[in-house]
Amino acid sequence: MPRFAYAAIDANGTSVEGITKASTVGEARTHLLDKSLYPVKIEEKRGSLSFELTKEKVKKKELMHFTRQLAVFVKAGIPLTEAMEIIGDETTDVALQRTISHMVEDLRNGGTLSGAAGKHPEAFPMYYIGILGSAELTGKLDETLENLAGYLERELETRSKVVSALSYPGVVMVLAVFTVAVLAGYVLPQFKPLFEELHADLPFATRALLFVATLFTTLWYIPFTVAGLFMAWMVWMFKSPAGRAFKDRLVLKLPVIRGIMEYSILERFCRILGAMVRAGVPLPDAMRTTTEATSNIVFRERLEEAQLEMMEGSGFAKPLARTELFPGAARQMFKVGEETGTLDEQLEVASIYFDRELEGRIKKFTTMFEPLMIVMVGLIVGFVAVALVQAMYGVMSGMKEQA
C-alpha cells in the first residue's frame, strides 16, 4: 500500500508531520481528518529504490475532465484549493493526482492557478497556461475553463478521427502479412517433403512461397533482422529530432494522407489561437505559443516566419497568406477578422471549416481505402491458393508419369 508524507495542524493549532498508509490521497486525507488533523500537505512518499527518469505525462482526456470539473466548482463559488482537493481525491489517474497535490500546495503558499500550472509542463500545454493567465486578469475563470474543456474535447475527437483513419490500413496490412506468414510458414512446408519425394516440377508461385517458408523457418534470422531494423527506424523517426523532421516532411508528400494531416494541423492551429485571443492573450504571445504547439516542423517553420513578419508590423492576415499553408477561404476569414476586430470569431469559424473538411477527407480516405485493401488481401490470399493448387496438380502429374 502506498505511503503518504503529510504536514497537518492538530486541534491545538500545532503543526504535525508524519507518514500514513492509504490507497489514494483522498483516503489519506480522510484518515487524518478522523484523527482531528487538518492536512496542509499530502504527498506520496517513494521508496529509496523508486525513482522517475521523467515525469509521467497527464493524458489529454484526464486533463479535459479536470478542466470541466474545475469550471463547475468555480462557477458554484467553491474556493480553488477546496475544489482541486475534491477533484484530486476523486481522480484515479496517479499523474494527475500528484500534479493537483503540488498545485494545491502552491496555491496555499499564495501562488496563482496559472503559475502553479506552469510548473507542470507534463500536464498542461503552454497555450493552456497562457489562457489561464489571461482569465485570471479578466476575472472570467469559470467561463474560460469551460471553453478550454470544450477545446480539449474537440481536440480529442479530431485526433481520434485521424488515428482511426490512418490505423485501418495498417491493421489490414498486418492481417494480410500474418495470413501469408501462416500459409507460407506452416501450411506449405507440410507438403515440402512430398514435393521432394515425388520430384515434382513446381510452378514459380509455389517456389516463391517455399522460399518465403524457408525465410520463416531455416533463415528465420533474416526476417527478424529486417523487422528489428524497421522497428529501429520507427523509433528513430518518432524519438530523434532528425527523425521527427524527416517524418513530418514525409507525411506531407503522401498523396491522400497529406490532406488529412494538413487540415488536422490547421484546425488545431485556428482553434488554439482563437481560444487564446478570446481569452485576452495579446496576439504576439498567442501566435508564439500556438506556433510552438504546432506538431509538424514544416508548418512550424513557416509559421515562425509569419510571426517575425507580424512583429515587424505586417499585420496578421498577409504574413499567414504568404506561408501558403492556408486555403483561400481561411485567408479571407483572417482578413475580415483583422479588419473588423472579430479575429477570435473568424478563427473559430475557420476551425469549424477545417474540422468539417477534415471529416470529409477522412470519409473519402476510408471509402477509397477499404475496397482497395480488400482487393489487395484477396490478391495475396488468391496467390497463395493458386500456388497450392498448382503444386497439387504438379504432384498429380508427376504421379501419373511415374505410373
Secondary structure, 3 states (H helix, E strand, C coil): CCEEEEEEECCCCCEEEEEEECCCHHHHHHHHHHCCCEEEEEEEECCCCCCCCCCCCCCHHHHHHHHHHHHHHHHCCCCHHHHHHHHHHHCCCHHHHHHHHHHHHHHHCCCCHHHHHHCCCCCCCHHHHHHHHHHHHHCCHHHHHHHHHHHHHHHHHHHHHHHHHHHHHHHHHHHHHHHHHHHHHHHHHHHHHHHHHHCCCCCHHHHHHHHHHHHHCCCCHHHHHHHHHHHHHHHHHHHCHHHHHHHHHHHCCCHHHHHHHHHHHHHHHHHHHHHHHHCCCCHHHHHHHHHHCCCCHHHHHHHHHHHHHHHCCCCCHHHHHHCCCCCHHHHHHHHHHHHHCCHHHHHHHHHHHHHHHHHHHHHHHHHHHHHHHHHHHHHHHHHHHHHHHHHHHHHHHHHHHHC
